[in-house]
Amino acid sequence: MSLCVALVAQGDVPAFTGKVKITRGAIGKTALVSLIADHGSVRVEGDLTPELAKLASATVEVRGMREGDTIAVKGYTIVEVSGVKPMVGYLEQTASGFALKDGEAAGVPLSLPPRSRKRLTDQAGAKLWVYGKPLVSGELKVLKYGILRAAPTAKKSE
């Protein structure tokens, strides 16, 4: 019985919730990403760091292996952006525009202003967060969004 408990405990991944803070490094150095909370702070490391770096001032919960003041992030959840809990998913191009898809089910149709539509034209497949107002039509009128990870084939605009 104790072996089973030990194996389950090894699978548990510690979590830390805090506000994302970006500290810019010297020229040519990468920025440091930290989470700041009332009970302390941690520096973020790992493959998801570039996504977290795009969430400055948002509150997130990160999961991973913590060692001292550093956490190697294995996953994260956005708790709030500007006081609102956003939806997170992948941008899907549809016959009528765009949808946000977060699994096997049909995506949530997005109602976007023309400028945002243009910006997202080459971003099908990108991971993003959005929040907005549900419309009677079933669409989500996007009030704010952010790209967490560009589409695999997206061209970088300069």
N, C-alpha and C positions, 0 to 999 in steps of 0.2 A: 504494500500500500504506500509506503513512504517513497519508493522509487517512482510510482505514478505521480505523486504529488510533486516530486522534484522535477520530473519531466515537464509537467504542466507549468511549473514556475519558470522553467527555462524559456518557455514559449512566450511568456508575458513580456511585453515591450513597454518600458516606462514612458510616461507622457509628461510633457511640460507645456503649459499654456502661458502665452505672453504676447506682447506687442512687438512686431517686427521693427528692428532698428538697423539701418544701414550705416556703416562707418566706411567712408571712402578712404582707400589706401593712397599711397603715393602714385605719381604718374607711372602707368604701366603695371601697377599692382592691382590685384583683384580686391573688390570691396569685401569687408567682413560683414556677415549677417549674424545678428544676435536677436535673442528674444528677451525682453525685459518684463519682469513681473514684480509684484509687491514683495514676493519672497525670494527674489534673486534674479540672476540672469544666466543665460547659457549662450555659447557661441555655436553656430550651426555649421555642420560639415556634411558632405555626402552629395550624391547625384541630384538631389532635389533642391540643393542650395540656390541654383539659378532661378528656379520658380519662386522660392521664398523671397529672393531679392527683389522680385517684382511686386511684393506685397507690403512695402514700407508703410508703417503706421497701422496696418491691419492686425487684428488679434487672431492668432492661430494656435492650434494644439498640434505639437509635433510628437511623433512616436519614434523611438530608436534607442540605441545603446548610449547611455550617458556615462562619461568618464570625467570626473571633476567638473570643470565649467564648460565642457564641450559635449554636444550630443550629435551622434552620427545618425542623421534622419533617415528613417525607412519609409515613413508615411506622414501625412499631415492632413488636418481638416481646418478649413477657414471658419473661424467662429464668427467674425464680423468684419465688414469693411464699411467705414463711415457710419457705424451704428446699425448696419443691416446685415443679416445672414444671407450671403449670396448662394446662387446655384453654381455648381462647377460641373463642367462636362466638355465634350468635344464638339467643335463647330461642324455642322453638316450642311452642305449646300443642297437645297431642295428645288423643285420646279418653281416654287413661288418665292424663294428667297433663302433664308437660313433657319436652322433649328439647332438647339442645344441638346446633345444626346449624351446620356450618362450610363448607358447600359444597352440591353437588348431591346427594350421597349422603344416605341417611336419617340423621336425627339420633340422637344417643346418648340413650337414655331416662334420665331423672334420677329418683333416689329422694331425695325431699326430706322433711324433718320438717314437720309441720303448720304451724308458724309461718312457715317459709320459703315453703311453698306459698302461704299467704295473702299474704305480701309480694309474691310474684311474679305474683299473679293478673292484674293489669292491665299486665304487662310483656312480653307476647308481642311479639317483634321486637326486644327490647332486646339490646344487645351486652354479654356478660359473660364473666368468667373463672370457672372452677370447678376444684376438685380434689377427689378423693375416692377411694373404694375400689370397684373393679369387683366386681359381685355375680354369682353363678352365673346369675341370671335375665337377664343382659345389661345390666342397669341400672348406672348409676354412682351409688353412695351418696355424696351430696354432703356433704363435711366442711366445706368453706368455699367461699364464692363472693363475687363483687363485681360490681356493675353498672358498666360502663364508660361506656355511653351508654344513657339511658332509651329505652323504646319510643317511636316517633313519636307515638303517641296516648295515652301514659301520663299519668294525672292526677298532679300533684304533691301528695304528702301532706305536711301540715305538722304 
